Amino acid sequence: MKTKRGKQMNNPYGINIWSDNNFVIKDSTININHQNQPSLLEITQDIRNRGYRGPLLLRFPHLIKKQISTLYSEFNRAIEEFNYQGNFQAVFPLKVNQFPNFINALMEVSKEYNYGLEAGSKAELIIAMSHTPIGSPITVNGFKDREMISLCFIASNMGHNITITIEGIGELETIIEVNREFNSPTVPKIGIRVRLHSSGVGIWAKSGGYSSKFGLTATELLEAYELLKKHKLLEHFWMIHFHIGSQMGDIAPLKKALREAGNIYADLKNRGAEALNALNIGGGLAVEYSQHQHATEMNYSLKEFSNDVIFLMKEISKSKGIEEPDIFTESGRFIASSHAVLIAPVLELFSQEYHEKSLRLKEKNPPLIQELYDLWKALNRTNAREYLHDSLDHMESLLTLFDLGYIDLEDRSNTEILVNLIVKKSIVLLNDGTDELKKLQDRIQERYLVNFSAFQSLPDFWGLKQHFPVLPIDKLDIKPTNPATIWDITCDSDGEIEFKRDLPLYLHDIDVTKEEYFLAFFLTGAYQEVLGMKHNLFTHPTEATIIFDENGDYTISNIIESQNIMDVLDDIDYDTNWIDRQLKRQLDESTVINQMQRDELLGKLYLYLSENSYLKTVQVNNSITPPAPHAKYPTH
Ligand SMILES: *Cc1c(COP(=O)(O)O)cnc(C)c1O
């Protein structure tokens, strides 16, 4: 027992597994492991004191910088170690996070790296063209039409270092036509995405392999080579590209893909593609999201990853007698995921009714209920297992009695509460981790209603069952005892993070009417924001950027509040002026209120329309927003 508990306390919520030293637990709070190490709690309270309510998305640019510099330094270390002749270059794939407060921070912190952007659509290309410094690389992937290719020619003539990746022969034909039409001084660089027979692994595996949407087969590669030569574009063909899928947990498929793509590269180079000078290995570098040692998601480190890439390309180049190419990466998840933390207030604990004070015992109770009560009171370490079994047995009988009409709703409520109390007490007393107890613990799990939308803020949890590390931002010096299921505030049953016995989450037993309790979801910076859905019309959380100054203190900037209700409706193309007039007219024409009441209701209505649609919670002892008279949820 001792070692088990010790282990849990040393690594609460698996922080050593997923946090990469970005966060530390200090006393009762989780703090940012940077500069003066402020706690997430104080930052959250700071922002809430400015009047913002609902969920918060915090961005930490210093963590973007850390990821970029780690990526470059690991690859440059491997290059030096293996005496590799090519350079390392990288771009950020915009589809992973296009939000301006992320991209602006990314460009700001990456200035010393010649770091560029990757675009997969016209809108992303416009972000790349306007934000990438002249000279830093831009790569353009995905399906392209004539207009998109023309935009690449425009970028090239602005002086941009831009590479069009050809995903199919048709695109090459369009490039040839656009080139003829533009007849301009510069031509974008050309890359070719290859279709590999080796494929990725995991839930995102479809990006690589023969069934992939993208890339040229061997036959098409030879055809493309000849077309490039015929149309005098061979001198612009400089990159081979592949991408085998995101969140590659296993390093083996990457090595296979590298061997395959490396040999394609060498063959084309030796065939006469002299300008060829770069191998782009795409993204896929994984992130450790797990909070449990037995469920880790990746089997390699960035060091191993970079060593493998550099070593394998060195080997292939040597055996094929070619110069060692520059290595390009388009890692997105690795760069972006750690920078954002979602903080959401807990609104309610659902089984708090299972409390001694909720019992409605009568003068004279049915004998089995009296029996349950006595079992509960007499429960001790020696008799716990026996009494537990007895109580479960009694519960079955009592529920049957209810079905047959012999006991009433109050009796039934007392049954539920007493059995719950007995199970909880037995778990504490026995504490032996047997299967039976674990199953019971599972049954008495607590449901935490949390002020956020899983559809908006954790869409990969909804769509792919991706786990995100979660923990309370306070009380970390107290051992949590409630097996927890998390409910979001959408009225969709999929908005639930269920308690899992093999990946358990325990949270604290708290009274939300007396104290605040916030959960933080980590590693939400990649993919979640733009994939987020407005299910139930919950919009993006309020966001803020946390920057550290020379003194080590933090400042909060770029606050963007969650959209208000009318803006959300406007976004999905409602005529909000019409809605406004309609609501006002209905109040005007109502016959159940007088003029004074009408004015008051109108004032309230307009206030609510200007606020965001997340639930309002009010701090204890804080009267910024007085609790509404009919508040549905406890105001805290
Ligand atoms: C999505 C994508 C990436 C980014 O992948 P990550 O797994 O986020 O690193 C890189 N390149 C291409 C072509 C992509 O489609």
The ligand as an SDF file (V2000), in Angstrom:
LIG
                    3D

 15 15  0  0  0  0  0  0  0  0999 V2000
   -1.2950   17.6730  -41.2240 C   0  0  0  0  0  0  0  0  0  0  0  0
   -0.0180   17.7490  -41.9350 C   0  0  0  0  0  0  0  0  0  0  0  0
    1.1640   18.0230  -41.2360 C   0  0  0  0  0  0  0  0  0  0  0  0
    1.2190   18.1890  -39.7480 C   0  0  0  0  0  0  0  0  0  0  0  0
    1.1860   16.9670  -39.0960 O   0  0  0  0  0  0  0  0  0  0  0  0
    1.4430   16.8740  -37.5030 P   0  0  0  0  0  0  0  0  0  0  0  0
    1.1350   15.4720  -37.1970 O   0  0  0  0  0  0  0  0  0  0  0  0
    0.5280   17.8340  -36.8680 O   0  0  0  0  0  0  0  0  0  0  0  0
    2.8640   17.1960  -37.2670 O   0  0  0  0  0  0  0  0  0  0  0  0
    2.3170   18.1470  -41.9610 C   0  0  0  0  0  0  0  0  0  0  0  0
    2.3280   17.9950  -43.3010 N   0  0  0  0  0  0  0  0  0  0  0  0
    1.2100   17.7110  -44.0050 C   0  0  0  0  0  0  0  0  0  0  0  0
    1.2720   17.5450  -45.4620 C   0  0  0  0  0  0  0  0  0  0  0  0
   -0.0030   17.5660  -43.3460 C   0  0  0  0  0  0  0  0  0  0  0  0
   -1.0890   17.2790  -44.0340 O   0  0  0  0  0  0  0  0  0  0  0  0
  1  2  1  0
  2  3  1  0
  2 14  2  0
  3  4  1  0
  3 10  2  0
  4  5  1  0
  5  6  1  0
  6  7  2  0
  6  8  1  0
  6  9  1  0
 10 11  1  0
 11 12  2  0
 12 13  1  0
 12 14  1  0
 14 15  1  0
M  END
$$$$
